[in-house]
Amino acid sequence: MNKETHLLTESAELNSLQEDESLSLVDEVYQKLLLRIIRCELPGGTELKSTQLAREIGVSRTPVVQALARLQADGIVIQQKNHRAVVREGAENWLVEIHELRLLLEPSAAAMAAGRISEAEIQRLQELAAQVKACQLQYEDGDQSPEHLQQWGAASRGFDYALHLSIADHCGNLPICEAIHKCWSYKRVSYSAAGETPEIMTRGLYDHLVLLDSLKQQDAETAAAAMTMHLRNASRMRPDRLIV
């Protein structure tokens, strides 16, 4: 791991929490527990005791109980007959499985959105893309400081969220839209688990610009293909096979 990657990874979890001021204590505990499960710090079959977890995280028991209830509702944690909460076997693959679901949903959503997104929305997304591109150029011109890498990462994540969720919102199918939003509710955990490297952000911007252009041209077939290519590239470029 090079110095830049280490700096991004080290600060990613803190930044992801700071960027969303609306994040509740239950949200934070939920994400911390899910991150520990994905990192195999809490492997499948591990009993989850709320009192012990509260002590380890440094919070009261109440948000831990609520977070465990959410994990159980998602299927990440199961409750055995003796009322013990345990980590589901294979739960460390959760983000990978979410990504596989996105591969089923988002190419079709992109095709459907290609004729529905307004010019004003396209322009908004182009402005966000321009901010990411400016950060990339500044990095290539020599500003490779940790502060600039964090700025670039924040701009990249903002555009990432905006483009994908705009596609969901404009696909014209409410169940698909809701399913994509649910998938993206886990994206912050992915960002927390693995910082965005310059290489990943550069490739991501390229893929996003191809996708955005196809939406602007109202080219449904190209939009679907561009989304598929982007999601597959995102999976291939991750250094950790469980984080995507």
MOUR-V722443 format. One record per residue. N is the residue number from 1. RES is the residue in one small letter. PHI is phi in radians with two decimals (999 if undefined). Layout:
BEGIN
N | RES | PHI
N | RES | PHI
END
This chain:
BEGIN
1 | m | 999
2 | n | -1.38
3 | k | -1.07
4 | e | -1.14
5 | t | -1.08
6 | h | -1.08
7 | l | -1.09
8 | l | -1.17
9 | t | -1.14
10 | e | -1.08
11 | s | -1.72
12 | a | -1.09
13 | e | -1.14
14 | l | -1.12
15 | n | -1.08
16 | s | -1.13
17 | l | -1.38
18 | q | -1.17
19 | e | -1.27
20 | d | -2.11
21 | e | -1.21
22 | s | -1.45
23 | l | -1.10
24 | s | -1.47
25 | l | -1.10
26 | v | -1.11
27 | d | -1.02
28 | e | -1.09
29 | v | -1.11
30 | y | -0.98
31 | q | -1.17
32 | k | -1.13
33 | l | -1.18
34 | l | -1.11
35 | l | -1.11
36 | r | -1.15
37 | i | -1.18
38 | i | -1.13
39 | r | -1.40
40 | c | 1.15
41 | e | -1.32
42 | l | -2.17
43 | p | -1.25
44 | g | -0.94
45 | g | 1.61
46 | t | -1.21
47 | e | -1.35
48 | l | -1.86
49 | k | -1.73
50 | s | -1.03
51 | t | -1.12
52 | q | -1.15
53 | l | -1.13
54 | a | -1.07
55 | r | -1.17
56 | e | -1.18
57 | i | -1.42
58 | g | 1.57
59 | v | -2.29
60 | s | -1.30
61 | r | -1.25
62 | t | -1.02
63 | p | -1.11
64 | v | -1.18
65 | v | -1.04
66 | q | -1.18
67 | a | -1.15
68 | l | -1.12
69 | a | -1.11
70 | r | -1.17
71 | l | -1.10
72 | q | -1.20
73 | a | -1.10
74 | d | -1.38
75 | g | 1.60
76 | i | -1.37
77 | v | -2.06
78 | i | -2.10
79 | q | -1.91
80 | q | -1.40
81 | k | -1.07
82 | n | -1.52
83 | h | 1.24
84 | r | -1.41
85 | a | -1.58
86 | v | -2.30
87 | v | -1.27
88 | r | -1.12
89 | e | -1.06
90 | g | 1.48
91 | a | -1.13
92 | e | -1.15
93 | n | -1.57
94 | w | -0.97
95 | l | -1.16
96 | v | -1.12
97 | e | -1.19
98 | i | -1.10
99 | h | -1.11
100 | e | -1.12
101 | l | -1.15
102 | r | -1.08
103 | l | -1.11
104 | l | -1.40
105 | l | -1.66
106 | e | -1.29
107 | p | -1.06
108 | s | -1.14
109 | a | -1.10
110 | a | -1.11
111 | a | -1.10
112 | m | -1.24
113 | a | -1.38
114 | a | -0.98
115 | g | -1.75
116 | r | -2.03
117 | i | -1.27
118 | s | -1.29
119 | e | -1.10
120 | a | -1.12
121 | e | -1.21
122 | i | -1.03
123 | q | -1.11
124 | r | -1.04
125 | l | -1.18
126 | q | -1.14
127 | e | -1.16
128 | l | -1.15
129 | a | -1.09
130 | a | -1.10
131 | q | -1.14
132 | v | -1.14
133 | k | -1.09
134 | a | -1.09
135 | c | -1.13
136 | q | -1.07
137 | l | -1.13
138 | q | -1.12
139 | y | -1.12
140 | e | -1.16
141 | d | -1.42
142 | g | 2.17
143 | d | -1.48
144 | q | -1.97
145 | s | -1.22
146 | p | -1.00
147 | e | -1.13
148 | h | -1.24
149 | l | -1.07
150 | q | -1.17
151 | q | -1.11
152 | w | -1.08
153 | g | -1.06
154 | a | -1.12
155 | a | -1.15
156 | s | -1.13
157 | r | -1.14
158 | g | -1.08
159 | f | -1.19
160 | d | -0.99
161 | y | -1.02
162 | a | -1.08
163 | l | -1.18
164 | h | -1.15
165 | l | -1.31
166 | s | -1.14
167 | i | -1.04
168 | a | -1.05
169 | d | -1.18
170 | h | -1.90
171 | c | -1.35
172 | g | 1.44
173 | n | -2.26
174 | l | -1.08
175 | p | -1.06
176 | i | -1.14
177 | c | -1.01
178 | e | -1.13
179 | a | -1.15
180 | i | -1.16
181 | h | -1.04
182 | k | -1.11
183 | c | -1.02
184 | w | -1.30
185 | s | -1.16
186 | y | -1.67
187 | k | -1.14
188 | r | -1.08
189 | v | -1.12
190 | s | -1.07
191 | y | -1.13
192 | s | -1.19
193 | a | -1.36
194 | a | -2.58
195 | g | -1.16
196 | e | -1.42
197 | t | -1.43
198 | p | -0.96
199 | e | -1.12
200 | i | -1.15
201 | m | -1.18
202 | t | -1.14
203 | r | -1.15
204 | g | -1.07
205 | l | -1.12
206 | y | -1.02
207 | d | -1.05
208 | h | -1.13
209 | l | -1.18
210 | v | -1.09
211 | l | -1.13
212 | l | -1.11
213 | d | -1.13
214 | s | -1.15
215 | l | -1.18
216 | k | -1.08
217 | q | -1.42
218 | q | 1.00
219 | d | -1.76
220 | a | -1.11
221 | e | -1.12
222 | t | -1.18
223 | a | -1.06
224 | a | -1.11
225 | a | -1.14
226 | a | -1.13
227 | m | -1.14
228 | t | -1.04
229 | m | -1.04
230 | h | -1.09
231 | l | -1.16
232 | r | -1.21
233 | n | -1.10
234 | a | -1.05
235 | s | -1.22
236 | r | -1.21
237 | m | -1.48
238 | r | -1.32
239 | p | -1.22
240 | d | -1.92
241 | r | -1.14
242 | l | -1.62
243 | i | -2.01
244 | v | -2.64
END
